[in-house]
Amino acid sequence: MDERRTTQVSKYLSKHLRHQPEDIGIRLDPQGWVRVDALLAAAAAHGFPIEQGELEHVVSTNDKQRFAVEGGRIRAQQGHSVTVDLGLPESEPPAFLFHGTVARNVATIRTQGLRPMARHHVHLSADREKATRVGARRGKQVVLSVDARAMRDAGHVFRVTGNGVWLAEGVPPRFLRFPG
């Protein structure tokens, strides 16, 4: 499977497992799962056939491990705009987490903090390198530090996905550290 096809399949899965399952006629269960066979049949019926081997390749080689497969079902690990309850328990975060963004967003973040926008959670990383890669996707990146320990002490809840992405409902400005 070439890199171009891998990217196409990954984007297709992200779109339909996170944002628009109804566009291809699938229904996610309350935790975001759908049967693999139902997904593959729906994709084929809507003009984007995916072979089982291609799906397995995308799931196993995705550098961000965006998808989980379990018991003949698949779901996106995080990033949903459709309502799902991933069933993740509260987790004790490290003292600091990181968030990658682009420079043009910093002024708004300084006043409003980090908000989930069209998604259900703000995504945070336990390491600065990963946050740097996220921020670099859409322009000049800026990596913010989040005082996760102080947030937790103030009653904020953290959860961590199977691929190590930390989730919070939002991050108020007072818990953010800006570079420079």
NUGUTOR-601035 format. One line per 3 residues: number of its first residue (from 0); for each residue x, y, z of N, C-alpha, C, CB. Coordinates in steps of 0.2 Angstrom, whole numbers, plus 2048, in hexadecimal, padded with zeros to 3 digits. Each point is the difference from the previous one (the first is absolute). Glycine has a CB too. Example, Ala and Ser with C-alpha at 12.3 -4.5 7.8 and 13.67 -1.06 7.14 Angstrom:
! residues 2
0	842:7E4:827:7FC:806:800:804:806:800:7F7:7FA:806  807:80B:7F6:804:806:801:7FC:805:803:806:7FD:7F6 .
***
This chain:
! residues 180
0	804:7FA:800:7FC:806:800:804:806:800:7F7:7FA:806  809:80A:7F5:804:806:800:7FE:806:805:802:7FD:7F4  802:808:80D:7FF:805:805:7FA:804:7FE:80C:800:802 .
3	7F3:801:7F8:7FA:804:7FD:7FA:7FD:802:806:805:7F7  7F9:7F4:808:7FA:7FD:802:7FF:7FF:807:801:7FA:7F5  804:805:80F:800:800:807:7FD:806:803:80A:7F9:800 .
6	7F8:80D:7FD:7FE:806:803:7F9:801:7FE:80B:805:7FE  7F3:7F9:7FC:7F9:801:7FE:7FB:7FC:804:804:801:7F4  7FE:7F9:80E:7FC:7FB:804:800:803:807:803:7F6:7F9 .
9	802:80C:80A:800:803:806:7FC:806:801:80B:7FC:801  7F5:809:7FA:7FC:806:800:7F8:7FE:7FF:809:806:7FB  7F6:7F5:801:7F9:7FD:7FF:7FD:7FD:807:803:7FE:7F4 .
12	801:7FE:80F:7FE:7FE:807:7FF:805:805:807:7F6:7FD  7FE:80F:803:7FF:805:805:7FA:804:7FF:80C:801:800  7F2:801:7FA:7FA:803:7FE:7FA:7FD:803:806:805:7F6 .
15	7FA:7F4:808:7F9:7FD:801:800:7FC:807:800:7FE:7F4  806:801:810:800:7FE:806:800:805:806:806:7F6:7FC  7FB:811:802:800:805:804:7FB:805:7FF:80C:7FE:801 .
18	7F2:803:7F9:7FC:806:7FE:7FA:7FF:7FD:80A:806:7FF  7F6:7F5:7FC:7FA:800:7FB:7FE:7F8:7FF:803:80C:7FB  7FC:7F0:80A:7FE:7F9:7FE:7FA:800:7FC:805:7FD:80B .
21	7F6:807:7F6:7FA:800:7FC:801:801:7F9:7FA:804:80A  80B:7FF:7F4:801:801:7F9:801:7FA:7FC:805:80A:803  7FD:7F0:800:801:7FA:7FD:7FB:7FB:803:80C:802:7FD .
24	7F0:800:807:7FB:7FC:802:802:7FB:806:7FB:800:7F5  80A:802:80F:802:7FC:806:7FD:803:806:80A:7FB:7FA  7F5:802:80B:7FE:802:807:805:7FE:805:7F4:800:7FD .
27	810:805:806:804:7FE:805:7FC:7FF:807:809:807:7FB  7FA:7F4:809:7FC:7FF:806:802:805:805:800:7F3:7FE  7FD:80D:808:802:806:804:807:801:802:7F5:7FE:805 .
30	80F:7FD:7FA:807:801:802:804:801:7F9:7FF:7F9:80A  7FE:808:7F1:803:802:7FA:802:7FA:7FB:804:809:806  7FB:7F1:7FC:801:7FA:7FC:7FB:7FE:7FB:806:7FC:80A .
33	7FD:801:7F0:7FC:7FD:7FB:803:7FA:7FE:7FC:80C:7FC  800:7EF:802:803:7FA:7FD:804:801:7FA:7F6:7FA:805  810:803:7FB:805:801:7FA:7FC:7FE:7FA:80A:7FE:807 .
36	7F2:7FC:7F9:7FD:7FE:7FA:7FB:805:7FD:802:7F4:804  7FA:80F:801:7FB:805:7FE:804:806:7FD:7F8:7FC:809  80D:806:7FA:804:806:7FD:803:7FF:7F9:803:803:80C .
39	800:7F7:7F3:802:7FE:7FA:7FB:800:7FA:809:7F9:806  7F1:804:7FC:7FA:7FF:7FC:7FE:807:7FE:7FD:7F5:805  802:810:800:7FE:806:7FF:805:804:7FB:7FA:800:80C .
42	80C:800:7F6:805:803:7FC:7FF:7FE:7F8:808:801:80A  7F8:7F8:7F5:7FF:7FE:7F9:7FA:802:7FD:807:7F6:803  7F4:80A:801:7F9:802:7FD:800:808:7FE:7FA:7F7:807 .
45	80B:80D:7FC:800:807:7FF:806:802:7FC:7FA:802:80B  808:7F9:7F1:806:801:7FB:807:801:803:7F7:806:7FA  80A:7F7:80C:807:801:802:802:7F9:803:7FF:80C:802 .
48	801:7EF:7FA:802:7F9:803:806:800:803:7F9:7FB:7F7  807:801:80F:806:7FF:804:801:7F9:801:7FF:80B:806  807:7F2:7F9:801:7F9:801:802:7FF:807:804:7FE:7F4 .
51	7FA:7FC:80F:802:7FF:807:807:801:802:7F7:7F8:800  80D:806:7FB:808:801:801:802:807:800:801:7F5:7FA  7FB:80F:802:802:807:800:7FE:803:807:7FE:801:7F3 .
54	7FC:7FD:80F:7FE:803:807:805:7FE:805:7F4:7FF:7FC  80E:7FB:804:804:7FD:805:807:804:800:7FB:7F5:800  807:80C:7FA:807:804:7FF:7FF:807:802:802:7F9:7F6 .
57	7F9:80B:809:7FF:806:802:7FF:801:808:7FA:803:7F5  803:7F8:80E:7FF:800:807:807:7FF:803:7F4:7FC:7FF  810:7FF:7FF:806:7FE:803:806:805:7FF:7FC:7F4:7FF .
60	804:80F:7FB:805:804:7FE:7FF:808:802:803:7F7:7F7  7F7:80B:80A:7FF:807:801:804:802:806:7F4:7FF:7FC  810:806:803:805:803:805:7FD:803:806:807:802:7F7 .
63	7F3:800:808:7FC:803:806:7FB:7FB:803:801:80B:7FB  7FF:7EE:802:7FC:7FB:803:7F9:803:801:80A:7FA:805  7F3:809:7F6:7F9:803:800:7FB:7FB:801:804:809:7F9 .
66	7FC:7F1:805:7FB:7FB:801:801:7FB:804:7FD:803:7F4  7FE:7FA:80F:800:7FA:804:7FC:7FB:7FD:803:806:80B  7FF:7F3:7F5:7FC:7FB:7FE:800:7FB:805:803:802:7F4 .
69	7F7:7FB:80E:7FF:7FC:805:7FA:7FC:7FF:805:808:808  7FB:7F1:7F8:7FA:7FC:7FF:7FC:801:7FA:800:800:80C  804:801:7EE:7FC:801:7FA:7FD:807:7FF:7FE:7F4:800 .
72	804:810:805:7FE:807:7FF:805:805:800:7F6:7FD:807  809:809:7F6:805:805:800:7FD:807:802:805:7FA:7F6  7FF:80A:80D:7FE:807:801:806:805:800:7F7:7FB:807 .
75	808:80B:7F9:805:805:800:802:801:808:7FC:806:7F5  80A:7FB:80C:802:800:807:7FE:807:804:80A:7F9:7FD  7F5:80C:7FF:7FE:807:802:7FF:804:7FA:807:7FF:80B .
78	7F7:807:7F7:7FF:805:7FB:7F9:801:7FD:80C:7FE:7FD  7EF:7FF:806:7F9:7FF:7FD:7FD:807:801:7FF:7F4:803  7FD:80E:7F7:7FB:805:801:7F9:7FD:801:808:808:7F8 .
81	7F7:7F2:806:7FA:7FD:802:800:7FE:807:7FE:7FC:7F4  7FC:803:80F:800:7FE:807:802:7F9:802:7F7:809:801  80E:7F6:802:802:7F9:803:802:801:807:803:7FC:7F4 .
84	7FD:7FE:80F:803:800:807:805:7FA:7FF:7F6:804:807  811:7FE:7F9:805:7FB:7FF:801:7FC:806:805:808:7F9  7F7:7F9:80D:801:7FC:806:807:800:803:7F7:7F9:7FB .
87	80C:80D:804:807:800:803:7FF:802:807:805:803:7F5  7FF:7FA:810:800:802:807:804:806:801:7FF:7F4:803  7FF:810:802:804:806:802:808:7FD:801:7F6:806:806 .
90	80E:7FE:7F9:807:7FE:800:804:806:804:800:7F9:7F6  805:805:80D:805:805:804:805:802:7FA:7FE:7FB:80C  802:80C:7F2:805:802:7FB:806:801:803:7F7:805:7FA .
93	80E:7FB:802:807:803:802:7FF:807:802:806:7F8:7F9  800:80B:80A:7FF:807:803:7FF:804:7FA:808:7FD:809  7FB:802:7F1:7FF:805:7FA:7FE:7FC:7FA:808:808:805 .
96	7F4:7FA:7F7:7FE:7FE:7FA:801:805:7FB:7F7:7F8:804  809:806:7F5:801:805:7FB:7FB:800:7FB:80C:7FF:802  7F3:807:7FB:7FB:801:7FA:804:804:7FA:7F6:800:809 .
99	809:7FD:7F1:803:803:7FB:7FB:804:7FC:808:7F7:7FF  7F9:80F:7FF:7FC:804:7FC:804:804:7FB:7F7:801:80A  805:804:7F3:804:804:7FB:800:807:803:7FD:7F9:7F6 .
102	808:80B:808:801:807:803:7FA:804:800:80C:7FF:7FD  7F0:801:7FD:7FA:804:7FF:7FA:7FF:805:803:800:7F4  7FE:7FA:810:7FB:7FF:805:801:802:807:7FD:7F7:7F9 .
105	80A:80B:808:802:802:807:7FC:805:803:80C:7FC:7FD  7F3:80A:800:7FC:806:803:7FA:7FD:803:805:808:7F8  7F7:7F5:804:7F9:7FD:802:801:7FB:806:7FC:802:7F5 .
108	809:7FA:80B:801:7FB:805:802:804:807:804:7F7:7F7  800:80E:808:802:804:806:7FA:802:804:80A:804:7FA  7F1:7FE:802:7FA:803:804:7FA:7FA:801:803:80B:7FB .
111	7FD:7F0:801:7FA:7FB:801:803:7FA:802:7FA:806:7F7  80C:7F9:809:803:7F9:801:7FF:7FB:7FB:7FD:802:80C  804:7F8:7F5:7FF:7FB:7FB:7F9:7FD:800:80D:7FD:800 .
114	7F0:803:7FB:7F9:7FE:7FF:800:7FA:7FB:7FB:80B:803  800:7F0:7FE:800:7FB:7FB:7FD:802:7F9:7FE:7F9:80A  7FF:80D:7F5:7FE:802:7FA:7FA:7FB:7FE:80C:805:7FD .
117	7F5:7F8:7FD:7FB:7FB:7FD:800:7F9:803:800:807:7F5  805:7F8:80F:801:7F9:803:7FE:800:807:80A:7FE:7F9  7F7:7FD:80A:7FD:7FF:807:805:801:805:7F8:7F8:7FC .
120	80F:808:803:805:801:804:806:804:7FD:7FC:7F6:806  808:80D:7FF:806:803:7FE:805:7FA:800:7FD:80C:804  807:7F4:7F7:805:7FA:7FF:807:803:803:7FA:7FB:7F6 .
123	809:801:80F:806:802:803:805:7FA:7FF:7FB:808:808  80C:7FA:7F8:805:7FB:800:804:800:806:800:801:7F3  803:7F9:80E:804:7FF:806:808:802:7FE:7F8:7F7:805 .
126	809:80A:7F4:807:802:7FE:7FF:806:7FB:804:7F4:802  801:810:7FF:801:806:7FC:801:7FF:7F9:805:806:80A  7FE:7F4:7F4:802:7FF:7F9:7F9:7FE:7FC:80B:7FC:804 .
129	7F1:800:7FF:7FA:7FF:7FD:7FB:806:7FF:801:7F4:805  7FF:810:800:7FC:807:800:803:804:7FA:7FD:7FF:80D  80A:801:7F3:803:804:7FA:7FE:7FE:7F9:80A:802:808 .
132	7F5:7F7:7F7:7FE:7FD:7FA:7F9:802:7FF:808:7F7:801  7F4:809:804:7F9:802:7FF:7FF:807:7FE:7FD:7F8:808  807:80D:7FB:800:807:7FF:802:802:7F9:801:801:80C .
135	804:7FB:7F1:803:801:7FA:7FC:7FE:7FA:80B:7FE:806  7EF:7FF:7FB:7FC:7FE:7FA:7FD:806:7FC:7FE:7F5:807  801:810:7FD:7FC:806:7FC:803:806:801:7F6:7FA:802 .
138	811:807:7FE:803:806:801:805:800:805:7F6:806:7FC  80D:800:805:805:801:805:7FE:7FE:807:804:80A:7FA  7FF:7F1:809:7FD:7FC:806:803:804:806:800:7F5:7FA .
141	7FB:80A:80B:802:803:807:7FE:7FA:804:7FE:80C:7FD  806:7F2:808:7FE:7FB:805:7FF:803:807:807:7F8:7FA  7F3:807:808:7FE:803:807:801:7FA:805:7F8:808:7FB .
144	80A:7FA:80B:800:7FC:806:7FA:801:804:80D:800:800  7F1:7FA:802:7F9:800:804:802:7FE:807:7F9:7FE:7F6  806:806:80F:801:7FE:807:7FB:7FB:802:805:80B:803 .
147	7FB:7EE:7FB:7FB:7FB:801:7FF:7FF:808:803:7FB:7F5  803:805:80F:7FF:7FF:807:7FB:805:803:80C:7FA:800  7F6:80C:7FE:7FB:806:803:7F9:7FF:7FE:80A:808:801 .
150	7F5:7F6:7F9:7F9:7FF:7FD:7FD:7FB:804:804:804:7F4  7FF:7F6:80D:7FD:7FA:803:7FF:802:807:806:7F8:7F9  7FE:80C:80B:7FF:802:806:7FA:805:801:80C:7FF:802 .
153	7F3:804:7F8:7FA:805:800:7F9:7FC:7FE:808:80A:7FD  7F9:7F0:802:7FA:7FC:7FF:7FF:7FE:7F8:7FB:806:80A  809:7FC:7F2:7FF:7FE:7F9:802:7F8:7FF:803:80C:7FD .
156	7FA:7F1:7FE:800:7F9:7FF:804:7FF:7FA:7F5:7FE:805  810:7FD:7FB:804:7FE:7FB:7FE:7F9:7FE:809:808:803  7F8:7F6:7F7:7FF:7F9:7FE:805:7FF:7FA:7F4:7FF:803 .
159	80F:7FB:7FD:805:7FE:7FB:7FD:7FB:7FB:80A:803:808  7F7:7FE:7F2:7FE:7FB:7FB:805:7FA:7FF:7FA:809:7FA  804:7F2:803:804:7FA:7FE:807:802:7FD:7F6:7F9:800 .
162	80A:80C:7FC:806:802:7FD:804:806:803:7FA:7FC:7F5  804:805:811:804:805:804:7FE:807:800:809:7F8:7FF  7F2:80A:7FE:7FD:807:7FF:7FC:801:806:800:800:7F4 .
165	802:806:810:7FD:802:806:7FA:804:7FE:80B:800:807  7EF:7FF:7FC:7FA:804:7FE:7FE:804:806:7FD:7F7:7F8  801:80F:807:7FD:805:805:7FA:803:7FD:80B:802:806 .
168	7F0:800:7FE:7FB:804:7FD:801:807:7FE:7F9:7F9:807  80D:80A:7FB:802:806:7FF:806:802:804:7F5:804:7FC  80F:801:803:806:802:804:7FF:808:801:808:7F6:7FC .
171	7F6:80C:80A:7FF:807:801:807:803:7FF:7F7:7FF:808  809:808:7F6:807:803:7FF:805:800:806:7F9:807:7F8  804:7F9:80E:805:801:806:804:7F9:800:7F8:807:806 .
174	806:7F4:7F7:804:7FA:800:805:7FF:7FB:7F7:7FB:806  809:80A:7F5:805:800:7FA:806:804:801:7F6:7FE:7F9  80F:7FF:804:807:803:800:802:801:7F9:804:7FB:80B .
177	7FD:80C:7F3:801:801:7F9:808:801:7FF:7F5:806:7FF  80E:7F8:7FC:807:801:7FE:802:807:800:800:7F5:7FA  806:80D:807:803:807:7FF:7FC:805:804:804:7FC:7F5 .
***
